Amino acid sequence: MDMNYLITGANRGIGLALTEEVIRNNDRVISLCRRSSDSDKLISLQNKNPSRVELREADVTVESDLINVSKNIERLDVLVCNAGIMGARGGMMDKDNEFDIISDVLMTNIAGPFFTIRAFLNQIKQSKSPKIIIISSHMGSQKHSGSESYFYRASKAAINNIMITLSNELRHSKIPIVSIHPGWVRTQMGGEYATLSTKESASSIYKLIQKIDMKKSGHFYNHDGSHLEL
Ligand SMILES: NC(=O)c1ccc[n+]([C@@H]2O[C@H](COP(=O)([O-])OP(=O)(O)OC[C@H]3O[C@@H](n4cnc5c(N)ncnc54)[C@H](OP(=O)(O)O)[C@@H]3O)[C@@H](O)[C@H]2O)c1
């Protein structure tokens, strides 16, 4: 049976590659991007695969956008919370460590997945094989040795913590939820020297998604399926 996916931040980077991977595997996908996003590549994918891709607009920090999208959907099998931003990449004195940018990072990377999951929970509950995936980062691990990107790291640590709380609340509904580190990927965020192409990362994440079950729920994985420390 083909599965219904929903992916946030799907107009570029890992989200766009995941959309392509879902189509390659003959599943269906609702791909979300912001109204302001450059969505040319997604529109072209949709034109080539009209029965497989649906394009919808939502900013993950605006819960009403997500709720509006959810109104026309009956069932979702796999929800992928991918949208994310980096904010300040430097140390303590980085000028981007200021109120608006810090607040954007925390709202996008922490509240964003939380709002997304809450908005689509009823649709996920209609699935016989539901799965919720949060694209996190190993930079959020408490074992990291970095000395920069303060609020990005903190946001990914926080969303991993929220993933665990959600896994406890969703256990009785038999909905597994995990965090996945996508690898270091050549995107606008990852930069040109990253080790993985978006296609390599997306293909690996897609394979891992197929293996997610209740036993794996509440844990943090590398894209290759190995276990990561929180
Ligand atoms: N690349 C890496 O090496 C790497 C490593 C670890 C984790 N990650 C994680 O992987 C995920 C995807 O990253 P990426 O490398 O593909 O980054 P990217 O190329 O910068 O793409 C980020 C995507 O998120 C969207 N987005 C940002 N804020 C949003 C909002 N408020 N509402 C809806 N969409 C929003 C962007 O849309 P716009 O085009 O509108 O800005 C874009 O589609 C992120 O969660 C990131 O933290 C990436």
The ligand as an SDF file (V2000), in Angstrom:
LIG
                    3D

 48 52  0  0  0  0  0  0  0  0999 V2000
   22.4040   20.3560    6.1870 N   0  0  0  0  0  0  0  0  0  0  0  0
   22.9530   19.7450    7.2340 C   0  0  0  0  0  0  0  0  0  0  0  0
   24.1560   19.3900    7.2350 O   0  0  0  0  0  0  0  0  0  0  0  0
   22.1030   19.4400    8.4470 C   0  0  0  0  0  0  0  0  0  0  0  0
   22.7250   18.7430    9.5130 C   0  0  0  0  0  0  0  0  0  0  0  0
   21.9670   18.4350   10.6400 C   0  0  0  0  0  0  0  0  0  0  0  0
   20.6210   18.7780   10.6780 C   0  0  0  0  0  0  0  0  0  0  0  0
   20.0450   19.4570    9.6340 N   0  0  0  0  0  0  0  0  0  0  0  0
   18.6140   19.7640    9.7570 C   0  0  0  0  0  0  0  0  0  0  0  0
   17.9410   19.3580    8.5860 O   0  0  0  0  0  0  0  0  0  0  0  0
   16.7810   20.1790    8.3740 C   0  0  0  0  0  0  0  0  0  0  0  0
   16.7930   20.7030    6.9390 C   0  0  0  0  0  0  0  0  0  0  0  0
   17.9790   21.4750    6.7730 O   0  0  0  0  0  0  0  0  0  0  0  0
   18.6260   21.8240    5.3460 P   0  0  0  0  0  0  0  0  0  0  0  0
   20.0660   21.5650    5.4550 O   0  0  0  0  0  0  0  0  0  0  0  0
   17.8330   21.2340    4.2400 O   0  0  0  0  0  0  0  0  0  0  0  0
   18.4350   23.4220    5.3950 O   0  0  0  0  0  0  0  0  0  0  0  0
   18.0850   24.4830    4.2540 P   0  0  0  0  0  0  0  0  0  0  0  0
   18.6000   24.0630    2.9410 O   0  0  0  0  0  0  0  0  0  0  0  0
   18.5110   25.7860    4.8320 O   0  0  0  0  0  0  0  0  0  0  0  0
   16.4590   24.4050    4.1820 O   0  0  0  0  0  0  0  0  0  0  0  0
   15.6920   24.7600    5.2820 C   0  0  0  0  0  0  0  0  0  0  0  0
   14.2350   24.5970    4.9050 C   0  0  0  0  0  0  0  0  0  0  0  0
   13.4270   24.9480    6.0510 O   0  0  0  0  0  0  0  0  0  0  0  0
   12.4700   25.9130    5.6210 C   0  0  0  0  0  0  0  0  0  0  0  0
   12.0490   26.7760    6.7280 N   0  0  0  0  0  0  0  0  0  0  0  0
   12.8080   27.5570    7.5200 C   0  0  0  0  0  0  0  0  0  0  0  0
   12.0210   28.2130    8.4050 N   0  0  0  0  0  0  0  0  0  0  0  0
   10.7440   27.8360    8.1650 C   0  0  0  0  0  0  0  0  0  0  0  0
    9.4790   28.1610    8.7200 C   0  0  0  0  0  0  0  0  0  0  0  0
    9.3610   29.0240    9.7440 N   0  0  0  0  0  0  0  0  0  0  0  0
    8.3670   27.5630    8.2210 N   0  0  0  0  0  0  0  0  0  0  0  0
    8.4610   26.6820    7.1890 C   0  0  0  0  0  0  0  0  0  0  0  0
    9.6120   26.3450    6.5990 N   0  0  0  0  0  0  0  0  0  0  0  0
   10.7490   26.9200    7.0820 C   0  0  0  0  0  0  0  0  0  0  0  0
   13.1750   26.6990    4.5200 C   0  0  0  0  0  0  0  0  0  0  0  0
   12.2120   27.4260    3.7570 O   0  0  0  0  0  0  0  0  0  0  0  0
   12.5850   28.8480    3.0180 P   0  0  0  0  0  0  0  0  0  0  0  0
   13.1470   28.4880    1.6770 O   0  0  0  0  0  0  0  0  0  0  0  0
   11.2850   29.5610    2.9620 O   0  0  0  0  0  0  0  0  0  0  0  0
   13.5930   29.5490    3.8950 O   0  0  0  0  0  0  0  0  0  0  0  0
   13.8060   25.5350    3.7640 C   0  0  0  0  0  0  0  0  0  0  0  0
   12.8390   24.8740    2.9850 O   0  0  0  0  0  0  0  0  0  0  0  0
   16.8590   21.2890    9.4260 C   0  0  0  0  0  0  0  0  0  0  0  0
   15.9910   20.9730   10.5020 O   0  0  0  0  0  0  0  0  0  0  0  0
   18.3040   21.2460    9.8750 C   0  0  0  0  0  0  0  0  0  0  0  0
   18.4680   21.7200   11.1910 O   0  0  0  0  0  0  0  0  0  0  0  0
   20.7610   19.7870    8.5210 C   0  0  0  0  0  0  0  0  0  0  0  0
  1  2  1  0
  2  3  2  0
  2  4  1  0
  4  5  1  0
  4 48  2  0
  5  6  2  0
  6  7  1  0
  7  8  2  0
  8  9  1  0
  8 48  1  0
  9 10  1  0
  9 46  1  0
 10 11  1  0
 11 12  1  0
 11 44  1  0
 12 13  1  0
 13 14  1  0
 14 15  2  0
 14 16  1  0
 14 17  1  0
 17 18  1  0
 18 19  2  0
 18 20  1  0
 18 21  1  0
 21 22  1  0
 22 23  1  0
 23 24  1  0
 23 42  1  0
 24 25  1  0
 25 26  1  0
 25 36  1  0
 26 27  1  0
 26 35  1  0
 27 28  2  0
 28 29  1  0
 29 30  1  0
 29 35  2  0
 30 31  1  0
 30 32  2  0
 32 33  1  0
 33 34  2  0
 34 35  1  0
 36 37  1  0
 36 42  1  0
 37 38  1  0
 38 39  2  0
 38 40  1  0
 38 41  1  0
 42 43  1  0
 44 45  1  0
 44 46  1  0
 46 47  1  0
M  CHG  2   8   1  16  -1
M  END
$$$$
